[in-house]
Amino acid sequence: MTLDQEIVEIRRHIHKNPELGGNEYNTAKFIESKLKELKIPYKCAGKTGVIGAIKGSKSGKTIALRADMDALPICENNDIEYRSTKTGIMHACGHDAHVAIMLGAAKLLQQKKNELKGNVRFIFQPNEETSSGAKLMLKGGALKNPDIDFILGVHVSPWLKSGKIGFKYGAMMAAVDKLKIKITGEIAHGAYPHQGKDAMVAASAFISMVQSIISRELDPLEHAVITFGKISGGDACNIICKEVTLEGTVRTLNSKTRDLIKTNILKKLKGIEIFYDVKCVAEYNAIGEPLINTYEITEACVKTAKEFYGENNVEILDNPSMGGEDVSEYLRVIPGNFIYIGTSKNKNTSYPWHHSSFNIDETTLPKAAKYVAYTVSEFLR
């Protein structure tokens, strides 16, 4: 089996056998078996994380390569031979591909370890989707012994054509906050609304009101999103609703905007209490930090990409994504860069992340692995 075939087979095996965050036990064992085949020393990190290490022939910098492992609670809608075998669980964000790319790069780098002037650390990380995996790996010493000089990560992208590779200088992805609000009123018969305090009406007004933060209280040149994706409450069509629970997310790219939105959401919630005579309780939690690429590392990666992919296939992205990625936790500690690998070839490979029909052009994975290995080799010269 050629390396190209092996990388695709690795991806398909993981795709068929997805595991949710924190439960990637079999995925971890599979990765360990591959590292063992390559004679790459490894250790466990937490319950399901795996860290591999290649020590070069000469002392030098240590570069970390990170791949996430977890799947999503989504029913797969693809009619493919390597379709998920687990009902309700699917690799709908490409983490199967990321593991395959990094294991491919590991094989290439292990073959030339005697030429490396430095070390390579492989971080196979669980639980990215809940933004807790990176923090657990950091607590487990993923960047220590020896200290990591900088880190690289990859993510397949349905927004980029196959054969393209994408880079973003500076802010690339958003900070993620999670918001849960409970609004409590007083129950009454629907025919006599004046006898109750309608939590449903209060909740509806609040959802509409907070959108004015983006349109009227935030600088139009700033990026931010406020989304309430879940609302639950009420007992029947003819009963004034006593209690409503709202769940949403806030996405921002800097601390100033993040603080402004939080302050104004809580201020408006206080106004809703007074105006509708209801009680409001909010849980406002910071889940993830913004992903900020290091300029110098990005510049160096762009250089190797032009050499490897060709200048016409290198895309410099103008705008950040409001999605979140917990590779940002590593980038708060050390320099690094997060890279998009274009995997869109046709309609079937252009569905967005977290879609039940998400799939990728697998032929792009071997080249991505070779690019990662090439870039590491160049950095360690």
N, C-alpha and C positions, 0 to 999 in steps of 0.2 A: 504494500500500500504506500503510495506517495504521501509526502507531507500534506499536499493540498487535499487529498482525499481524507487523510486522518483528521484534519481540522474540521472538515464538514461532518465527518462521522461523530466527532466529539460533540459538536453543536446539536446534531440530531438526537444523540443519546440523551443529552440533558433536556432537550425540548420535549422528548417523549416522557420524561420522568421529572416533572417540575415539583418543587417543594416551596412552601410559603416561608416567609422570613422567620428565622429562629428555629426552623425545622429542617434545615438543609442537610440532614445527616447523611443520606445516601449520596447527595451531590458532593459533599466533603470527602466521603470515602472514595468516590470515583476520582476526584482530583488528586487525592493522596496516592491512589494506585498509579496514576499517570506520572506523578513526580517520582515515585519509586522506580518506575520503568526507566526514567531518564537519569536515575542516580542523582537526583537533586534532593539534598536534605530538606526536611520540612518539619514543622511542628504545628500542633493545634492551637487555636486562639479562641478562647471562650468555648461555647458549645459546638459551634459549627464552622468557625473560621479556620482557614489554613494559610500558613505562611511558609513559602519556600525561599531558598537562598542559593545563589551561585556566587562562589568566591573566585575572583579572577586571579591570574598568576602574579600580578603586581598590585601594590597598594594604590589606592586612588579613591575617587568618589564612590558613593553608594547610591544607586538609583532605584526607586521603588516603582513597581508596575501594579496597578490596582484593577481588579475585576470584581464586579458584584455577581451574586449567585442566585438570589431569590426570585421566585415567580409571583404571580398575582392571582387573587381569587376571582378569576374570570373563566367562563366556559368557552373553550376554543371553537371557532366556527370555520376552521380550515379543513378542507378535504385533502389531506396529505398523508403519506405513508408514515410519517414520523409525528403525527398528531398526538397531543397529550393523552396519556393513558389514565389520567386522574380527572374525574369529573369535577368541574368547577375550579380547576387550577390550571394556569397557563403561563408560559413565558411570553407575555405580551409587551415586553419592553426591551427585549434583546439581550438579557443577561446571560442567556445560554451562549450567544455569540461572543460576548465579551470574555467568558471563560475559555472558549475555544481559541480565540485570538491570542490570549495570554499564554495558554499552554503551547500553542504553536511557536510563539516567540521564545518560550522557555526552552523548547527543543533546539531551536536554532542557536540560542545563546550558549546553551550547555555544550554544543558541538564545538564552539570556538572559545570556551572559557579560558584556555591557555593564552589567548591573545588579548583578553580583557585586562585593562589596567584599572581595576576597581571591582565593585560588587553589584549584584542585582538582587533586589528583594521582590518577591511575588506575593501580593496581598490578595487572597481570594476572600472577599468580604460578604458576610451574610446581611440580610435585613436592611437593604438600602431603601426599600419602598416605604418603610416607616421612619426613615431617617435616624435610626438608632444604631445601625451596624458599624458605621465608621467610628462613632464614639466608643463602642465596645472594643474595637480593634486597637484604638489609640490607648485605652486603659490597659490593654493586654500587651503593650509594648511593641506595636507593629512598626514604629519608626525608630526603635532603639536597638542598640547592640549589634552592629554599630549604628550610630545616628545616620539617618537618611539625609542626603543633601537636597534632593528634590524628587518629585513624584509625577508620574504620567498616568493618565487614564484615558480610556476610549469609550465611545458610545455610538452604536449604529444609529443612523439617521434616515427616516423616511422622507425627509425634506431635501436631501441631497441625492443627485443621480449616482448610480453605480459608477465606480471609477473615480469619483471625486472624494476629496478629503477637505474638511472644514475646520477653520480656526477662528477664535474670537479673542481679541486683545481685551484685557481688563474684565469688566463684569460680564459674565456669560449666562448665569442662571440666577434665579431669585431666591431670596430668603422666604421661608415658609412659616406662617403662623396659623394655628388652628384655633377656631373660635366656637364655643358652645354656649348658647344663651337659653335660659329658662324664663318664660314669661307666665306669671300666674295672676289670674283674675278671679271672678266669682261666677259660679254656674247659675243659669236661669233657663226658663222655658224660652224657646225661640220666638214664641208669639209675644213675649213680654221682655224684650231686650233691655229695657230701662231698669229692670230689676237686677241685672248682672253687670259684670265687668268683662268685656269680651277680649280675651287674650289673642284670639285669631285676628281681630281687626288691628290690635296693637302691633302684633307681629308683622302683619302686612305693611303697615305704615312704616315700621322700622326698616324693613328690607328695602323699600323704595327710598327712604330718607338717606340711608348710608351711601347710596350710589352718588349722591351729590357731593360726597367727600372727594371723589375722583374728578368730577366735572367742575366743581366750584371752589374747592379748598386746597387743591393740590396744583402745583405748577404744571401747566400743560406739557412741559418738556420732560417731566418725570414719568417713569414707568411704574405702574401699580395696578393691582387687580384686587377687587373684593368680590367674592363669590359665596353665596349661600346655596349649597347644593342639596340640603336636606331640611325638611320641615315636617314635624309630626305633632299631632294634637287633635283634640275634639273627640266627642263620644257619639254624636248622631247629627243628622241634618237639621233637626229641630231643637237642638240644645245649644245655648250660648256656651262657647268654649271656655273652660276654666284654665287650661294649661297648654302651652305650646313650647316645643323645644326646637331651636334652630341650630344647625351646624354649618359652619362655613370655613373658608380659608382666605387669608390675606397674603398677597405676594408683593414684595418690594425689592429694590436693589441697593438700598443704603439705609443706614440707621436713622437718619433724619426723617426720611419719608415713613419709615416703619413706625417711629414714635408718633409722628403727626397723625397717622391713620388710627393707631390704637387710641390715642387721646380723644380723637373726635368720635370714634365709634362709641366709646364709653360715655362721652358727654351726651350724645344723641340718645343713648339708652336711658340715661337719667331723665332726659326730657320726655321720653315715652312714658316713663313711670308717672310723671306728674300729669301729663296731658290726658292719659287714658286711665289713671288711677289704678295701675297694676303694679305688681312687684316683679323686678327683673334681677336675675343673678347671672353673671357672666364668668366663664372660664376662658382666659385668653393665654394661650401657650405658644412660646417660640419653639418650633419644631426643627428648623434648619436655617443655616446661615447662607448668605449669598455666595455664589461661586465666583471667585475673582482669580483669573489667570495671571500669572507673573509675566510681565512684559518680556523680559530677557529670555525666559524659557520658551515662551510662545514664539518669539522671533527665531530662536534656534530650531524649533520644530518645523516652522514654516520653511526654513532653509533646507532641512533634510527632506521635507515633503516635495519641494520643487525638484530636488535632485532625484528622488525616488519615483514620484508620481508624474512628474512633468509639470512645468509652470502653469499650463492651461487647465490642469485638473485640481489646482489648489484654490479653494474658495476662502476669502476673508469675509467673515460675517459682519454685517453692519450693526445689527440689532441683537440684543440679548433675548433669551427665552425666559418666560415667566414661570416655567417649570422649575422644580427643585431637584437637587442632586447632592447627596451627602458626602461626595468627594470633597465638597467645600470644607468639611471639617479638617481634612488633612492640609488643605491649602491655607487654612488659618495658622497652621503651625510651621509649615515649610513651603518653599517655592514649588511651583509646578504648573502643569498645563493639562487641560481636558480637551480631547480631540473628537470630532465627529467623523465617522466613516460613512460615506454615502452608500446606501443599500437599496435605492429605489430604481427598479428596472422597468416595471409596468404597473398596472392597476393593482395587481395582487400583492405587490411589494411596496405599496405607497400608502397603506393605511396608517393612521397615527398611532403613537405609543398608547398602550392600554386599551386598544380596540380588540374585539374578539376575533377579527380577521387579520390581525397584525402578522406579518411575515416579512422575510428579507431575501434579497438576492445573495445566496450563500457563496457565489463565486467571488465575492468581494473579500471574504474572510482571510484566505491565505495571503493575499497581498497586504492586508492590514497587519497580519502577524509578522510578515517579512519587513514591513516598514518600521514597526515597533523595534524589532531586533536590530535593524540597520541604524535607527536613531540612537538606541542605547550604545551600540558599538562606536558610533561617531562621537557621542558625548564622552565616552570613556577613553578616547584617544589621548 
